[in-house]
């Protein structure tokens, strides 16, 4: 039998090295997934990964512009759900960043900002004043979607531990984690976090 002419010692070594590198990269990728999401933090708060993540609630969120937002219909996307209020100074800082993020080139990303003000009439002028044009604005004046702290209200994975607070829903439709306070959603660290959950299907 004639030996294969293209198969030299150098070719065999190169193939073995290539296979080894491929295995190492795959192991590194699996290890990164096992170790959890990349760090994302502010000077005071960090992204907290939830253990035993809950599916999003089927409660429709009324839209400021009319109609409703159904979080369960957004499966397959990474969804940021930000809870804010007009009286919150940090919200005034964060909402324009979220508005820019909503209009960015991040694929399969949906950004929703839910106002928790009891008086719904103050929300529209506030949104107009900040020139928020790309964000989906929701209303939760009765606390049906989010609850304050650990109160015994509606069964929902959204707990208001602070204001503002942003929850991240992964592509599988589960709430994966949250961060309190105004975060820099236009930073490289934020993009890495979004990419991590975007590829963790």
Order of alpha helices (4+ residues) and beta strands (2+ residues): alpha-beta-beta-beta-beta-alpha-beta-alpha-beta-beta-beta-beta-beta-alpha
